[in-house]
């Protein structure tokens, strides 16, 4: 399935070539880990704009981050859901900070650990002036679940901009992706902090990676952290 097959409300009908090139170069540079914040630890000093990635455990978050940055192991991937237990901060090309948030909604994790993670996430979202957006990853095979609605409730209350990214779209049958996008967009209409576009991706099939990179570039440009004239032909 290609982005051209998606409903026009979910994404631009054609990817802007300047944004596409900006996104490509943005993620083609250096990227490296520099800070981990555990529930009992401290957050790093605020610096460049931060773009966070959140999602249910086993949603494919680490795989997507690795695909975005073109690296095999920038973010840890594991067959054991709930392995990411800290807020991990990565500097991307000196332009922005990518934040890998702990996975949520995994029933086998102890209540005490869930409470610790929840507290960590609350602390991070509260008054973090450099946080530009949270990309909330949702498994396209299952759509929005209760745990996703809970994190969106928190983001709405915190007035933190967020955007839904559907993952694992290559595992859907023909026609299912369009239906899932429409359902998701309908659910977002009632949410004040939600960005009204959905990005559809597959790390395994490399679908939607360019679109997501472009979305990051557009956001940075809107916040004054990226000059798109650098990438114009």
Buried (B, 14 or more C-beta within 10 A) or exposed (E): BEBEEBEEEBBBEEBBEBBBBBBBBBBEEEBEEEBBBEBEEEBBEEEBBBBBBBBBBBBBBBBBBBBBBBBEEBBEBEEEBBBBBBBBBBBBBEBBBBBBBBBBBBEEBEEEBBEBBBEBBEBBBEEBEBBBBBBBBBBBEEBBEEBBEEBBEBBBEBEBEBBBBBBBBBEBEEEBBBEBBBEBBEBBEEBEBBBEBBBBBBBBBEBBBBBBBBBBBBBBBEEEBBEBEEBEE
